[in-house]
C-alpha cells in the first residue's frame, strides 16, 4: 500500500500549492488504492537517484527536460534489505532492520528534492523497497521518459545505477536517457572522479552545439528513433543531424572477390538519406535537418559525436542486431562509452512511418 511518509510545508511546490511530498512503498509493483496518488503521474519524467555524482547529473538533466516540456518530475530511489542465510543446526534466514537503510534513502530523496526546487516544475518523489531495475521498469509503463546515470554507487542502494543503466534501455516501456558523468561540466555539476578529470584534460576545451544527433541504418527502429529525435530537436530549437556510419567490410565478408566501389556505395546511400530527410521534413517543416554520412564504425562515430552535441538518439536494435536481441551492439556500445546524454527509443508503432516510401528509396543494409 502506498502511504505518504511526509509533506514538507516549508518548501513550496514548484508549480503548485500543496507542497512537495514523497512516499514510501514496500513493494514496487503494488497498485494504488482508491483515493491514493499513483506512483508516477502518467506522462511525467522519472529519474533514478542514489546520491552519487552520476545520479546528480541525471537529476539535473531530468529537471531541465521536465521544465522544457512542462511535465511533472518524479524522483525515485530504491533499496533492498539484505537477507543472510544462517548456518548450523538452527539453519534459516535472517533479515537486518531496514530503518537505517531507509533513513539514508530518505535523506537522498530530500537532497534531490532540494536540488530541483529552483526549477519551474511539479515535483514529487518516492522511496521504493525492491530491486531497482524492477522498480524503474514498472514506473516506465506510465512515464514519458526514464532518466538515470551511467553508473552509481558500488554500495548502499546497490544497483540503482550501473548494471541497471544497461538493462533498462532494452526493457523499458518508454524512451530512456542515460546521462554519463563525463558531461557533468555542461550541466553545471562538479566531479572528483580522477578518470573523468584526466579525460577532460586530454580532450581539451570543447563547444557543445545546439544539435540533436540520431544514428540511422535503414531499420524500422532507426526511423522510429528519427521521429523522436526530430521532436527533441524541435522542442529545443536545435538542429537535427542524421548520421549514417558505414564500416569497412571485414571478418566474414573478407572473402568478397572484388573490392566494392565505396564511392558508388556512398552516393547511393546519400540518395536514400536525402529521401529520408524529405520525408522527415514533411512532418517537421520548420526543423533544420542535415545529414552526416561517415566512413567508420557506427559506435566510434556516435561516441565521438556525443562529446559535442546536446543529445544522441538511437533505436533499441538496428540491422546489426540479431532478431532476438532487445538492444543492438551499436546502441549498447554507444551507451557504454558516450560522452553526453543518450536517448534510446523502444520499438513502437507510429502512423507517420506509413508514408516514408512515397519520398524515394529507403536506406538499405550497409
N, C-alpha and C positions, 0 to 999 in steps of 0.2 A: 504494500500500500504506500502510495506516495504522500508523505506528510510534510508540511512546512516545518523547517527547523528554526528559521529565524527570519525576521524582517528588520531592516535597518532604517528607521525613520530619520536617522541623522544624515543619510545620503538621499538626495533627491534622484528619483529615477529619471534618467535622461530620456526625454520624450514622453514622460508620463507623470502621474501624480501619486501613484501608490507607493513608490519607493522600491528599490531593487530587492529581490529576495532570492534565496536559494533553498533547495530542498535536498533531502537525503532519501535514498531508496535502498532496500535490502536486496532486491532482485531487479536487474535491469530490464527484464522482459515482462514486467507486470503491466497490465492495462490500467489507466487511470480510472478511479471510481467516479461515480456520479457526483458532479459538482467540483471535482478536482481539476486542476490545470494539467494538460498533457505534459509529457517530458520535454517536448520542444514545440514551439509554435510552428505549425505547418508552413513550409516555405521559408523558414528562417535559416540563419547560418549557425552551424555548430562548430565549436573549436575545442579541441582537447588540450588540456594544460596539465603540467606536473611539477611546476616550479623550476624547471631547467631553463637555460638560456634558449634552447631550441623552442621550448613551449612559449616563452615570452615573445619570440619572433612571430610564431604562428598567431598568437593572441593579437598582436598589433596589426598584422596583415588582415586578420579576420575582422577586426573592429573597423579598419579603414574601408574594407569591402562592404560591410554592413551599412556604414554611413553613406557610401557611394550609391548603394542600391536601395537605401532606406528600408532595410529589412531588420527584424529583431535578431539579436545575437544571444546564443545560448552557450554558456561556458560549462564544460564538464570535466571533472576529474574522477578517476576510478581507482579502486584498490581491491585487493583480495586479502582475506585473513589467512595467514599460513596455518596449515594443518600438519601436525607432526605425528608420525607413527611410533607408538611405544613398543619396546621390546621386552621379552621376558615372559613369565607365566601369566601376567595380567596384561597381555597384549591388547592393544586397542589404539584409538586415535584421540588426540588432544588438540584443542584449538587455543590460541592465545586470545587474551582480551583485546578487542579491536579498538578500545577507546582511544589509546594513544595514536594509533594509525589514523583513526577518523579525525581526531583533533588536528593532526598535521594536514590532512586533506582539506579540512575546513579552512585552515589558515591559507592554503594555496588558493582556494576559491575567493577568500576575502581579498587577498593580494591582487588577484586577477580582476575582480570587480572594481577595486580602487584604481587600477591602472587604466581601465577603459572609461572611467567616469567622465573625462573631458569630451568624449565623442557624443554627437547628437544622434543617439540610437537608443532603442529599448533593449535592456539587458536583463537576463536572469541567468542562474547557474544552478548546478546540482552536483552533489557528491554521490557517486554510484558505487555500490558494493558488488563487484563482479569482475569478470575478465574484461579488460579494457577494449580488446578487439570486438567482443560481443556487444558491449555497451554502445560503442560508437557505430557499429554496424546496424544495430537496432534503431538508433537515432537517425541514421541516414535515410530510413524509409520515409520520414516526414520532412527532412531538411532539403533546402535548395542547394546547399553547399556544405561540405565537411572539410575542415581545415585542421592541420596538425603539423608538428615539426618533423624534421627528418630523423631525429634521434633524441632520446630523452635520458633521464637519469638511469644509472645502472641499478639502483635500488629503490627503496621506498615504494612508489606506485608501480614499480616494476616495468610492465610492458606498455604503459600508456602510449609512449612513443618508441620509436626504434623498429622492432620487428613488426609492430602494428602498422607503421607507415609503409611497409612493404605489402602487408596483407590487404589493407583497406581499399586502395585503388582498384584492386582486382574484384572485390566483392561488394563494394558499397552500392547502394541503390541510387545515389545522386552523384554529381561530379565531386571530385576531391581535389584539394590543393595541398601539396607538400611544400613547406617553407624551410629551406636549408639555413643553417646558422651562418653560412658564408655571406648571406645578404643582410646580416644584422645592421651593417652601417647604413644601408639605403633606407632602413626602417627607423633610423634614429636610435638603435639599440647598441649597447657595447657588449663585447665578448672578451673573456680572458683565455679563450682557447688558443693555445700556442700554435697549433697547426693552422688554424684559420688566420692568425696574425702573420705567420710566415708566408702563407699563400698570398695574402693581400700584398705583403711587401715585395714578393717576387713578381706578382702580376702588375704592380704599379697602379697609378690612378686610372679610373675608368669612368665613362659617362654612360648613364643608363638612359636609353632612348625611350620616348613615349610610344612604344611599339608592342603589340601582341604578336607573337610568332606561333605558327602552327605547322606541325610536321604532317606531310601527306605522302601517301604511297599508292593511291588508287583504290584503296579498300573502302568498303562502305563505312567502316568505323572511322576512317580518316575524314570522310565527308561529313559525318555527324560532328566530329571534332572541329572541323572548319566552321560550321554554323555556330557552335558555341563560342569559338574564338572571335568570330565576327561580332557576336553580341557583346562580348567582353570589350573588344576594341571600341565599338560604338558607345558603350557606356562610359568609357574612359576618355573619349575624344582622342583616341590613339589611332595610329596607322596599323593596318593588318599586313603581316608579312607571311606569305605562304611559301614554305620551304620544302623542297624535294631534294634529297641527297641520294646520289647514285653511286653505290660502292663498286670497287673493282671486282671483276669476276675472279674467283679463286676457288680453291678447295675442290668440291665435287664438280665444278664447271671448268676445271683446268683442262679437261680433255677436249674442249671445243677446238676443232681442227684449224680454224682460221680466226684471226683476231677480229673482233667486232668493230664496226665503224662507229666509234663513240660519238663522233661529231654528228653523224646521222641520227644516232640514238637520242642525243641531247636535243636536236632540232625537233624530233618527233615528240619528245616529252614536253618541250616548250609549247608546241601547238596545243597539246592536251591541257597543260596548265592554264594557258590563256583562255581556253574554252571554259575551264572551271571557274576562272575569275569572272568571266562574263555572266555565268550562272549565278555566282555569289553576288555580283553587283546588282543583278535584277532584284534580289531580295534585300540588299542593303545599298540603295542608290547613293546615299550621302557618304559612304565609307571610302576612305583612301586605301586601296589594296595594291600590293606589289608582290611579285614572285621572285624567288631566290633559288635558282637551280644550281646545285653544287656537285662537285666530284669528290666523293669521300664517304666515310662511314656515317650513317644517319645518327648514331649515338654521339660520335665526336662532334659533328656539325651542330647538333641541337644543344649539347652541353656547352660548347663554346658560345653559341648564341645566347644561352641563358645568362651569361655574365653581363650582357649589355642591353637587355630588353626587360620590360616590366613583367612579362608573363610568357611562359611557353605552354602551349596546349597540345595534348596528344589524345589519341584514342586508346582504348584498352589493348587492342590487338589488331595489327595490320596484316599485310600479306606475308610478312616474315614469320608470323607466329604459327604454331601448329593448331589444328582445328579445335583441339580440346583445351587449349590454354586460355586463361582468363586475362592474362597480362603478357603481351608480347615481349620479345627480347629487347626491342628498341625502347619501349616505354619503361621497362624495368631498368635498363642500363642508364637511361636519362635520369630517372628518379634517384638512382644511387649516386650520381656524380654531378647533378645540376648545381649551378652557382646562383640560381634565382628560383622564384616560385614556379612550380609546375602544376598545371591543372590537367587531370585525367578525366575524360568523359566516358561514361559507361555506354554500352550499346543501347540504343533506343530507336524507336520509330519517329520519323519526322516527315510531315507531309511535304516539306519543301524539297525533299530528295526526289520526288516523283518527276519533276521537270528537268532534271540535270541533263538527260540525254538530248534534249531539244537544243542545247547550246553548242554541240560539237562533240568530237571524240573524247572518250573518258580515259583518264590515265590508267595504263595497264601495269602489269607487274614489271618491275625493273630489277 
